[in-house]
Amino acid sequence: MNNQRPPRGTILSFLPLDLIPEGMFVKRKNNRFVGAMPTGETGPKGDQGDIGLQGPQGPKGDAGDTGATGNQGLQGEHGYTGDTGPQGAKGDTGDQGIQGIQGAQGLTGNTGPQGDQGIQGVQGEPGTQGIQGVKGDTGDPGTTTWAGITDKPTVFPPDTHGHAPSEITGTAVITTDSRLSDARTPTSHAHSPSDVTGTAVITNDSRLSDARTPTTHDQAISTITGLQTALDGKSATGHGHAIANTTNLQTTLDGKSSTSHDHSGAYEPANANIQNHIASGHAPSNAQKNSDITKGEIEAKLTGEISSHTHAGGAGGNGYCIQGSAANQSTTTDSQTLYWGNIPLAPTTTAGNTRIYIPKAGTIKAAYVFVHSATAGSAENWSMNIRVNNSADTLIQSLASSSSQRVWSNASLSVVVALGDYIEIKEVQSAWVTNPANVRRSFILYIE
């Protein structure tokens, strides 16, 4: 190879790099190498140039294989319970239940204090006249003379007349005296004990109301019938009995152990494990140790479907959830009843067009409805219901809120649904002061 440098300005077109002489500088322009010059000393490093424009995006690569299904994530925390809705209207009074069996008659209470005397009743009818009595013996006829009759009137019958009180011996009242017809309370008065025949106590005598302890006194044995005879048949308080005087006592004592004895060497020392083993049921003769049980033996026993079970910390058995949503409703209308389910359409006034079918029989236990309104609207009453088979409605909650994010919730439901039933959400709106707008809805039901 000829290593002689080409003259300055010589155009080296498509010259391979291995043919460029050592120490030559070649500038590339429009895919052509132009110029050649001896290589000088390396100059200082220049400043870094600006970052170039990003090139166009390359074509999308082929989709990769679907990865293996990951483990189920942890269950999220339970959402906050919504505000309690207003109390519903009072239901109709139920039919009266069957009268229960009459209970046993209670004990007779204490006799109450005597009540005030009642008003005197109307006088009864006169009784039947009694049988006439036996006629008595005729008395001796008396004798007198006209002159012997005193104070007889001079005229018969006597003329109507009156007597002044002064003409009457003693105290007299006249017909106009109010004491003849009006009841009168006796005037206050008192009697001293000396006015009473026999022993008397007055109202402030403590013996009339206070219990009194008998005064200390002695009673001779002779004054109590039979006491001395009963005492004569008793032993003195300080007496004793020899063992020989008690039937079979010595024989019984001979069969007892000394109070200082022990069971050293005769029995197994006290051990809690032994006592627990004694108290527990024994395993059958064909029992296996846990370490000897194989996985196959366990799987052979675990066949069939478990109809119900619970988990610690949980509530219920094999439950599942159903979700649904509705498309945006740009405007709302006063006092409308709307239906929606799981079709991406705005709620409609016609029921049965957005059905969600029940895949497994169970009971709806809880329901949550979330509504977001770009324009929140005013706080009129707005109710959400579960409608089953377009016939039976169950209220989730009635809510009166002006929030742009409203939540209806009920975790105490018990709505039985069968396989093949269908549900929708039925909502009833009030007449709005300010109508919500651009409303989006979603719900979730828990069934077990």
PyMOL commands that set and color helices and strands:
alter all, ss='L'
color gray80, all
select helices_A, chain A and resi 17-19+146-148+165-167+178-180+193-195+206-208+221-223+227-232+243-245+249-254+272-279+290-292+295-301
alter helices_A, ss='H'
color red, helices_A
select strands_A, chain A and resi 11-12+27-29+32-34+320-331+337-340+356-357+362-375+381-388+392-400+405-410+415-417+422-429+437-447
alter strands_A, ss='S'
color yellow, strands_A
deselect
rebuild
show_as cartoon
